[in-house]
Amino acid sequence: VNVEERKKPAGQDGTEIKESGRWSAKRKWDGVGKLRRPVICICNDPYAPVLRSLRPHALVCSLQKTEASRLSSRLRHICMKERIRVDPRLLTAICELTGNDIRASLNTLQFLGTKAKGSMITPSMLTAVSVG
């Protein structure tokens, strides 16, 4: 493709025509237009004053705290899919340590998985490192 063919059409005065909601030639967003991808924000307090301007544009979804048995079961499933050898007692210990927080549990499991380097992850490995 020729470089001249890729240029955007120019207006009558020779300036480049801006399309609404697009990037201009100077790589600046003109601020008009809708997003086509969802923006997911996770926060502990959706009614914090700093988020007041975002609330009218957001769909607020409140989630219940995860049960330890369900989280442990899901972690076990992830370990099987990722071929991580893990002692079942470890998964319960991770759930207790993180207060059944899904993100913290996954991060802890990932951290221990990289430290184990293919060997079985045991509860003693969890106590040997500072996690949480």
N, C-alpha and C positions, 0 to 999 in steps of 0.2 A: 504494500500500500504506500502510495506516495505521501509525503509529509503534507503537501498542499491539500490533499483530499481529506486529511484528518482534522483540519482546522474547522472550528465552529463557524457558522455563517455570521457575517458582520452586519451591523445595522447600517442605516443610510449614512450616518456620520463616520463610519469606519470603526466604531467601537464594537466590541464583542457583545453578542446578545446573551444575557443571563437567563437561564431557565429557572423557574420557581422551584425552590427546595433542592437545588443541586450545588455541586462544587463549582466555583468560578475558575477562570484561568489562573488566578492568583492563589488558588487552593484555599479559599475561604468559603465557609458555609454561609449562605445568605439567610438561613434561619427559617425559611418558609417550607412547608411540606410536612408530611407525616412520616413517622418511622415505619419501616416495614418489618422490623425485627423486634421481638419483645425485649424489654429491659426488666430484669429481675433483680430486685433489691431485697436483701435480707437484713432485718434489723430487730433488735430486742424490744424497742418501744416505738411503734409506728405513730404514736401521738405526741412525739417529742416536738417542741416548738420549731426546731430547725427543719422539720419535714412538712410543715404546715402548707407551704406553697406546692408541694408535690402531691399531697393527698387528693385534690380534686381531679387529678389526671391518673390516679392509680386505682387498681383493684386490690384492696387489702384482704389477704387471706391469712386467717389465724390458724395455726396448727397446734394440735394437742401434743403433749410430751409423749415420747416414744416409750413403750414398755421394754424392760430389759430383755425379756424372752424374745420379743419380736426383733429387736435390734441385734441380739446375739445370733439369732437364726439367719438374719440377713447378712451379717458379717461372715458367718460360716459359708453361706452360698457364694459370696464374693471371693472368699479364700479358695473354694473349689474351682471357680471359673478362672481365677488368676494363678492357679497351681501353687498356692502358698500352703506349705505344711504348717499346721497350727494345732496346738493342744486346745481342746474344747474349753478347758478351765480358763485359758487366757482370754477368750472372747467375753466371758462373764466378768472377768477382772477389768477388762478395758471398759465395759459398759459401766461398771461401778466407779471406776476412776474418773471417767468423763461425765458422770451424771446423766448418762443416756443421751448425750449430745451426739447426733449423727456425724456432723462434720469433724468434731474432735476425735470421735472413735475411728473414722476412716483415716484421718491424718496420723493417729497413733499407730494404727495397723500398718499403714504405708511405711512409716518410720521404722518400725520393728522389722518389717519385711526386707527393707534395704540393709539393715544391720545384720540380719540372719544369713543373707547371701545363700539361699537354697536349703539351709538346714531347718530343722523343726523349731518353731517359735514357741517358747515355754513361758509360764508365768514368772519364772525367775529372771528372764530377760527383761520383763516389764519393770521389775523392782530394781534392776541394775542400772537402768537409765532414768533420767529425770524427764518425765512426760506429764503433760496435763496442764 
